[in-house]
Amino acid sequence: MATRPDESLARVPGPWTHRSVHAGNGMFHIAEAGEGPLVLLLHGFPQFWWTWRGQLVSLAEAGYHAVAVDLRGYGASDKPPRGYDLPSLAGSMAGLVRALGETCAVVVGHDWGGLVAWTMAALDPKVVRRLAVVSAPHPLRLRQALLTEPFGQLRASGHLFAAQLPLLPERRLTKDGAARVGRLLEDWSGPRWPGEDVARTYREVFGIPTVAHCALEYHRWFLRSQLRPDGKRYRRLMRTELEMPTLQLHGALDTCTLPRTAQGSSRYVAAPYRWRLIEGAGHFPHEERPEQFDQELLTWLADPEPDR
């Protein structure tokens, strides 16, 4: 009889250590490597901390304490029934920085992790020393693009709307060994990624009970809150101009979050801002083009005046 996937699948071995850290009102699984200033790495959908395996190594070698976390509901982190709104997620990640013994961190976020990172920077700016966002427009810019570009970002975000149905999206994601997770990775990436073994790892971890449901709750809150008071309050808070150096990295071939959608985010940053397009990469540039990605990130981190 086939065994049910369990959280041990998310503790992939490698040149890092695993532990669980209590932060805010939950337990978060982290993989960490290196010593030095803290760099917190936040993954996106449909992935888990392992998306940053290359950066855990390169950041540690460059003299940083790199920490990749399973966001709430993912991998081996807690999977509570609620708390999938961006303010709650950002609050828990700010709590994680403090639980790791630091007052602030460089925060690097991809996809949904990028939306969480933007939210942390606006709602708890003292915690974010520098901000790097990957394949993730500012949440207000994303909303604007969804409303004004029916043949652009709105069409590209079909998965966001499909997620609003009850139960069915979870079943679609997990059936046939989470085959749809592999298809999404393939559809959103550039050519020749992911390899079969990489896709299998993501598929297996997405099969952990309730992960698919929790992951879809992010999508549900984002869309449903647009017409509710909590969404209005969130948008008001997000109008804050950010005062920390910001790096925005994007794959030129990204069909999930269009480069032009992300590029309009600079209006929300008052501090030094750098935009970099990674040629030949789709939605996952840190995995598709790791050498180029790491060079951009590490050069920016080492630059005391990153204003170019």
Secondary structure as the mmCIF struct_conf table of DSSP 4:
data_model
#
loop_
_struct_conf.conf_type_id
_struct_conf.id
_struct_conf.beg_label_comp_id
_struct_conf.beg_label_asym_id
_struct_conf.beg_label_seq_id
_struct_conf.end_label_comp_id
_struct_conf.end_label_asym_id
_struct_conf.end_label_seq_id
HELX_LH_PP_P HELX_LH_PP_P1 ALA A 2 PRO A 5
HELX_RH_3T_P HELX_RH_3T_P1 GLU A 7 ALA A 10
BEND BEND1 GLY A 14 TRP A 16
STRN STRN1 THR A 17 ALA A 23
TURN_TY1_P TURN_TY1_P1 GLY A 24 ASN A 25
STRN STRN2 GLY A 26 ALA A 33
BEND BEND2 GLY A 36 PRO A 37
STRN STRN3 LEU A 38 LEU A 42
TURN_TY1_P TURN_TY1_P2 PHE A 45 PRO A 46
HELX_RH_3T_P HELX_RH_3T_P2 TRP A 49 TRP A 52
HELX_RH_AL_P HELX_RH_AL_P1 ARG A 53 GLU A 61
TURN_TY1_P TURN_TY1_P3 ALA A 62 GLY A 63
STRN STRN4 HIS A 65 VAL A 69
HELX_LH_PP_P HELX_LH_PP_P2 ASP A 70 LEU A 71
TURN_TY1_P TURN_TY1_P4 ARG A 72 GLY A 73
BEND BEND3 TYR A 74 TYR A 74
TURN_TY1_P TURN_TY1_P5 GLY A 75 ALA A 76
BEND BEND4 SER A 77 SER A 77
BEND BEND5 PRO A 81 ARG A 82
BEND BEND6 ASP A 85 ASP A 85
HELX_RH_AL_P HELX_RH_AL_P2 LEU A 86 ALA A 99
TURN_TY1_P TURN_TY1_P6 LEU A 100 GLY A 101
BEND BEND7 THR A 103 THR A 103
STRN STRN5 ALA A 105 HIS A 110
TURN_TY1_P TURN_TY1_P7 ASP A 111 ASP A 111
HELX_RH_AL_P HELX_RH_AL_P3 TRP A 112 LEU A 123
HELX_RH_3T_P HELX_RH_3T_P3 PRO A 125 VAL A 127
STRN STRN6 VAL A 128 VAL A 134
BEND BEND8 SER A 135 SER A 135
HELX_RH_AL_P HELX_RH_AL_P4 PRO A 139 THR A 148
TURN_TY1_P TURN_TY1_P8 PRO A 150 GLY A 152
HELX_RH_AL_P HELX_RH_AL_P5 GLN A 153 ALA A 156
TURN_TY1_P TURN_TY1_P9 SER A 157 SER A 157
HELX_RH_AL_P HELX_RH_AL_P6 GLY A 158 ALA A 162
TURN_TY1_P TURN_TY1_P10 ALA A 163 GLN A 164
BEND BEND9 LEU A 165 LEU A 167
HELX_RH_AL_P HELX_RH_AL_P7 LEU A 168 TRP A 188
BEND BEND10 SER A 189 SER A 189
TURN_TY1_P TURN_TY1_P11 PRO A 191 ARG A 192
BEND BEND11 PRO A 194 PRO A 194
HELX_RH_AL_P HELX_RH_AL_P8 GLU A 196 PHE A 206
TURN_TY1_P TURN_TY1_P12 GLY A 207 GLY A 207
BEND BEND12 ILE A 208 ILE A 208
TURN_TY1_P TURN_TY1_P13 PRO A 209 THR A 210
HELX_RH_AL_P HELX_RH_AL_P9 VAL A 211 ARG A 224
HELX_RH_3T_P HELX_RH_3T_P4 SER A 225 LEU A 227
BEND BEND13 ARG A 228 ARG A 228
HELX_RH_AL_P HELX_RH_AL_P10 PRO A 229 LEU A 237
TURN_TY1_P TURN_TY1_P14 MET A 238 ARG A 239
BEND BEND14 THR A 240 THR A 240
HELX_LH_PP_P HELX_LH_PP_P3 GLU A 241 GLU A 241
STRN STRN7 LEU A 242 LEU A 242
BEND BEND15 MET A 244 MET A 244
STRN STRN8 THR A 246 GLY A 251
TURN_TY1_P TURN_TY1_P15 ALA A 252 LEU A 253
BEND BEND16 THR A 255 THR A 257
HELX_RH_AL_P HELX_RH_AL_P11 PRO A 259 GLN A 263
HELX_RH_3T_P HELX_RH_3T_P5 GLY A 264 TYR A 268
STRN STRN9 VAL A 269 VAL A 269
BEND BEND17 ALA A 271 ALA A 271
STRN STRN10 TYR A 273 ILE A 278
TURN_TY1_P TURN_TY1_P16 GLU A 279 GLY A 280
BEND BEND18 HIS A 283 HIS A 283
HELX_RH_AL_P HELX_RH_AL_P12 PRO A 285 GLU A 288
BEND BEND19 ARG A 289 ARG A 289
HELX_RH_AL_P HELX_RH_AL_P13 PRO A 290 ALA A 302
BEND BEND20 PRO A 304 GLU A 305
#
